[in-house]
């Protein structure tokens, strides 16, 4: 199955603003990881960017995985870019 790399940006004051959505975000990621749809996902050290790798049949499905995340729908992630990735090793 293709893999998709996602880079995105966080909103200002992310630590405070994400608090109400954090547990649902983490619970969903755990479910997606168990299902094999998320390889990895997390913030940069300075909390300005998010990086993730998704397993999805096509780009539309990968975008759905991103856009159904509570952080996206709540505006915690403010933008994202998605590219199909070829895992060399």
C-alpha positions in Angstrom: 0.0 0.0 0.0 1.3 3.5 -0.7 2.7 5.7 2.0 2.0 9.4 2.3 4.2 11.9 4.2 2.4 14.8 5.8 4.0 18.1 7.0 1.7 20.6 8.6 1.7 23.7 10.8 0.3 24.2 14.3 -1.7 27.2 15.4 -0.4 29.9 17.8 -0.5 28.9 21.5 -0.8 25.2 20.5 -0.2 23.8 24.0 -3.2 25.6 25.4 -5.5 25.3 22.4 -4.9 21.6 21.9 -5.8 20.6 25.4 -9.5 20.0 24.9 -8.8 17.8 21.9 -5.6 16.1 22.9 -7.1 12.8 24.3 -9.4 12.3 21.4 -6.5 13.0 19.0 -4.3 10.5 20.8 -7.0 7.8 21.0 -7.7 8.1 17.3 -4.0 7.8 16.5 -3.7 4.7 18.6 -6.7 3.2 16.7 -5.2 4.1 13.3 -1.8 2.8 14.3 -3.4 -0.6 15.4 -5.2 -0.7 12.1 -2.0 0.0 10.1 -3.1 3.4 8.8 -0.6 5.5 10.7 3.1 4.6 10.7 4.2 7.6 12.8 3.1 11.1 13.7 4.3 13.8 16.0 5.3 17.4 16.4 8.7 19.0 15.9 10.6 19.9 19.1 9.6 23.6 18.8 5.9 22.7 18.3 5.5 24.6 15.1 5.2 21.7 12.7 3.7 18.2 12.6 5.1 15.3 10.6 3.3 12.1 9.9 3.4 9.0 7.6 0.2 7.4 6.6 -0.6 4.1 4.9 -3.5 4.6 2.5 -4.7 3.2 -0.8 -4.6 6.6 -2.5 -4.1 10.4 -1.8 -7.8 11.0 -1.2 -7.9 8.4 1.5 -4.7 9.8 3.1 -6.3 13.3 3.0 -9.3 11.9 4.8 -7.1 10.4 7.5 -5.6 13.9 8.1 -8.8 15.8 7.9 -10.8 13.5 10.2 -8.3 14.2 13.0 -9.6 16.3 15.8 -6.6 18.6 15.5 -7.5 19.4 11.9 -11.2 20.0 12.5 -10.5 22.1 15.6 -7.9 24.3 13.8 -4.9 23.1 15.8 -3.3 22.0 12.5 -3.6 25.1 10.3 -2.3 23.7 7.0 -0.7 20.6 5.7 1.0 19.2 2.6 0.9 15.6 1.5 3.2 13.7 -0.8 3.3 10.1 -1.8 6.5 8.6 -0.4 8.6 5.8 -1.7 10.1 3.9 1.2 13.5 2.9 -0.1 14.5 0.9 3.0 
